[in-house]
């Protein structure tokens, strides 16, 4: 369905205290480093640039009206800055530029308000060590293809980072309808594959039996727009029984690609967990 490379960054212990929500800081610092790595325009300006058709920075940060083929994978409230990063489809070919940007980001540019430099202890790509703190070796790294080999009909869907979506022209603040979630996942899947949006091609089968969500708000300052931008969304969980296999597959796909708006920041991270019902325990 989707080809991907998962990059995991492990940093050496340091005094740096990451913010509760690290996604905005990471995306901003990575973008600045990536542009320094790849930009060949003497003006350093993307507008009117002759190289936009082949520029990873343009694709990741400047290209409008498209799903960007990457996302940060973060946890809320961590004591350390270790994090993950996904590349999807053709963007997997840009792995060397991505790794170079991460190295520049931590070793030369620095991160946070004080531009603190941090040592990278290890980098893994799809579980394989490609950087040991001294040298890179990506010779054995190939994209993996997402596939589902299991099926659970009774599950809990956990919103690990805020799910930010609009429903009926307003920001969602309550439990989303499953069909609405699946449509969003399906749209993102098709966009990543270079296809247009279309109506969900199946009717979900399920029973919603419980769960609780709450709206959690965040904001970030946009240097480009010179204003604060809201990043709030819902966190919590919803339980489903007798979920159909196709819906289960797309919810598992959402663990990889995220769901909702601004997934590049790390928003819309979900986890699917099996739930044992009383009939199974008895």
C-alpha positions in Angstrom: 0.0 0.0 0.0 2.6 2.6 1.2 6.4 2.5 1.0 8.2 4.1 3.9 11.4 4.5 5.8 11.2 5.1 9.6 14.1 7.1 11.0 14.7 7.0 14.7 17.0 9.6 16.3 18.6 8.8 19.7 20.4 11.7 21.4 23.1 11.5 24.1 21.9 12.7 27.6 22.1 16.5 27.9 20.7 19.3 30.0 18.4 20.4 27.3 14.7 20.3 28.5 12.4 19.7 25.5 9.0 21.4 25.5 5.8 19.4 26.2 5.0 19.4 22.5 8.2 19.1 20.5 6.7 18.8 17.0 6.8 22.5 16.1 10.4 23.0 17.3 11.6 19.9 15.5 9.9 20.8 12.2 11.2 24.4 12.3 14.8 23.4 13.1 14.8 20.6 10.6 13.5 22.9 7.9 16.2 25.4 8.5 18.9 22.7 8.4 17.5 21.0 5.3 17.5 24.3 3.4 21.2 24.8 4.2 22.0 21.3 3.1 20.2 21.4 -0.3 19.7 24.9 -1.5 21.7 25.8 -4.6 20.0 29.1 -5.3 22.3 32.1 -4.7 19.4 34.2 -3.4 18.4 31.4 -1.0 14.8 32.3 -1.9 12.2 29.7 -3.0 10.0 32.2 -4.9 10.7 31.9 -8.6 13.6 29.5 -8.0 14.7 27.5 -11.0 15.2 24.3 -9.0 11.8 23.7 -7.3 10.9 20.7 -9.5 13.8 18.7 -7.9 14.1 20.3 -4.5 13.3 18.3 -1.3 13.0 21.5 0.8 10.4 22.9 -1.6 8.5 19.7 -1.5 8.6 19.4 2.2 8.0 23.1 3.2 6.9 25.3 0.4 4.7 23.3 -1.9 1.1 24.3 -1.5 -2.1 22.3 -1.6 -0.5 18.9 -1.1 0.1 16.4 1.6 3.8 16.5 2.4 5.5 13.1 2.2 6.9 13.0 5.7 5.9 13.4 9.3 7.6 13.6 12.8 6.7 10.9 15.2 6.8 12.3 18.8 5.5 11.7 22.3 4.0 14.3 24.5 5.8 15.4 27.7 9.1 13.4 27.2 12.1 14.2 29.4 14.4 13.5 26.4 14.2 14.6 22.8 14.5 11.2 21.1 12.0 11.0 18.3 11.1 9.4 15.0 10.6 10.6 11.5 8.8 9.0 8.5 9.5 9.3 4.8 6.8 8.1 2.4 6.9 6.9 -1.2 9.3 8.7 -3.6 10.6 10.9 -0.7 12.4 7.7 0.6 14.9 8.4 -2.2 15.9 11.6 -0.3 17.1 9.8 2.8 20.8 11.0 2.5 19.6 14.7 2.5 17.4 14.0 5.5 20.2 12.4 7.5 22.6 15.2 6.6 20.0 17.8 7.7 19.5 16.1 11.1 23.3 16.0 11.6 23.6 19.7 10.8 20.6 20.5 12.9 22.1 19.0 16.1 25.8 19.3 15.6 26.1 22.7 13.9 22.9 24.7 14.0 21.5 23.8 17.5 18.0 23.6 18.7 15.6 25.6 20.8 15.7 29.2 21.8 19.3 29.0 22.9 20.4 27.0 19.8 21.8 24.2 22.0 23.9 21.7 20.2 23.3 18.0 21.0 25.3 14.8 20.3 23.5 12.2 18.2 24.2 8.8 19.9 22.6 6.7 17.2 20.3 6.8 14.1 18.3 3.8 12.9 16.4 3.4 9.6 13.7 0.7 9.7 15.5 -0.7 12.7 19.0 -0.9 11.2 21.8 1.3 12.7 23.0 3.7 10.0 24.9 6.1 12.3 26.8 5.1 15.4 27.9 8.5 16.6 30.9 8.6 14.3 30.0 7.5 10.8 27.1 6.9 8.4 26.4 3.7 6.5 23.0 3.6 4.6 24.1 0.9 2.1 21.6 -1.6 3.4 18.6 0.6 3.8 15.6 0.0 1.6 12.0 1.2 1.9 9.6 -1.2 3.5 6.0 -1.7 2.3 3.2 -1.4 4.7 1.2 -4.5 5.1 -1.3 -6.0 7.5 -1.1 -9.6 8.5 -3.5 -9.6 11.4 -7.1 -8.6 12.2 -8.8 -7.7 15.5 -12.5 -7.0 15.6 -12.6 -5.5 19.1 -10.1 -2.6 19.5 -9.3 0.6 21.3 -8.3 3.6 19.1 -6.0 5.9 21.1 -5.3 9.5 20.1 -1.7 9.8 21.3 -1.2 13.4 20.1 -3.9 15.9 19.3 -6.2 15.0 16.4 -6.9 18.2 14.6 -9.8 18.0 12.1 -12.7 20.1 10.9 -16.2 18.7 11.0 -19.2 20.6 9.6 -16.9 23.7 9.2 -15.7 23.8 12.8 -12.8 22.3 14.7 -13.7 18.9 16.1 -13.9 18.9 19.9 -15.7 15.6 20.6 -15.5 12.0 19.6 -15.3 11.7 15.8 -17.5 9.4 13.8 -15.5 6.4 12.6 -16.6 6.9 9.0 -15.3 10.5 9.1 -12.0 9.3 10.5 -11.7 6.6 7.8 -12.4 9.1 5.1 -9.6 11.3 6.3 -7.2 8.4 6.4 -8.3 7.3 2.9 -7.8 10.8 1.6 -4.3 11.0 3.0 -3.4 7.6 1.6 -4.5 8.6 -1.9 -2.7 11.9 -1.8 0.6 10.2 -0.7 0.1 7.8 -3.7 -0.3 10.8 -6.0 -4.1 10.2 -6.5 -7.1 12.4 -6.2 -9.6 12.3 -3.4 -12.7 10.1 -3.7 -15.5 8.8 -1.5 -14.7 6.0 0.9 -15.2 2.9 -1.2 -16.8 0.8 1.6 -19.3 1.1 4.4 -17.7 0.6 7.8 -19.2 -2.0 10.1 -18.7 -1.5 13.9 -20.2 -0.8 17.3 -18.9 2.1 19.3 -19.1 1.0 22.9 -17.2 3.6 25.0 -14.2 5.9 25.3 -13.5 9.5 26.3 -11.8 12.3 24.6 -10.9 15.9 25.5 -9.7 18.9 23.6 -6.1 19.9 24.3 -4.8 23.2 22.9 -1.3 24.1 21.8 0.1 27.0 19.9 3.3 27.9 18.1 4.8 31.1 16.8 5.2 31.2 13.0 8.2 33.2 12.0 6.9 33.3 8.4 3.4 34.7 9.3 4.6 36.6 12.4 1.8 35.3 14.5 0.8 32.5 16.9 -0.8 29.5 15.2 -3.1 27.1 17.0 -2.3 23.3 17.1 -5.1 22.1 19.4 -7.0 18.9 18.9 -8.6 15.9 20.7 -6.7 13.3 22.7 -8.1 10.3 24.5 -9.6 7.0 23.2 -12.6 5.3 21.6 -13.5 1.6 21.8 -15.1 -0.4 18.9 -16.6 -3.9 18.8 -17.1 -6.1 15.8 -15.0 -3.8 13.5 -14.9 -5.0 9.9 -11.5 -6.1 8.4 -11.2 -3.2 6.0 -11.8 -0.5 8.6 -9.2 -2.3 10.8 -6.7 -2.2 8.0 -7.1 1.6 7.5 -6.9 2.3 11.2 -3.6 0.4 11.3 -2.5 2.4 8.3 -3.2 5.5 10.3 -0.6 4.4 12.8 1.9 4.9 10.0 0.7 7.9 8.1 -1.2 9.8 10.8 -4.7 11.2 10.5 -6.1 14.7 10.3 -4.4 18.0 9.8 -0.7 19.0 10.4 0.6 15.5 10.8 4.0 16.7 9.8 4.3 18.3 13.2 3.5 15.0 14.9 -0.2 15.7 15.3 -2.8 13.0 14.6 -0.7 10.1 16.0 -2.9 7.1 16.8 -2.5 3.6 18.3 -4.7 0.6 17.7 -4.9 -1.8 20.6 -6.7 -5.1 21.0 -9.5 -5.1 23.7 -10.4 -8.4 25.4 -14.2 -8.6 25.8 -15.9 -10.5 28.7 -16.9 -13.4 26.5 -13.2 -14.0 25.7 -12.1 -13.8 29.3 -14.9 -16.0 30.7 
